[in-house]
Amino acid sequence: MVRGSIKHGDYNPLQMGAFRPGEDCEAGRTTIEGLYLCGSSSYPGGLITGGPGYIAANSIAEDLGVEKWWRPTTKMSRYIETYVD
C-alpha cells in the first residue's frame, strides 16, 4: 500500500474501539437506514483484519431477518462465549 493507511483515519481516544467511527455507529450500523460500514474506519478499528466486515454482515443479516449461512471461526466462537454470552 503506497501512501495509504491501514488504520484509515485519525486514531485518537475519541475514535477508538466502540467509538469508531463515532458514537452514533454501532456494529456496522449508521444513522442512515440501510447504510452499513465495514472497513478500517469502523469497529474494532484499523489494520486489515476482516473483523469489521464480519460484524457488519451479522448486523445486516439480523436487520433483514436473513438466516446466517456462515459459521463463526473457532477464535470468534471462543470470544463470543467469553465476552458476549
Secondary structure, 3 states (H helix, E strand, C coil): CCCCCCCCCCCCHHHCHHHCCCCCCECCECCCCCCECCCCCCCCCCCCCCHHHHHHHHHHHHHHCCCCCCCCCHHHHHHHHHHHC
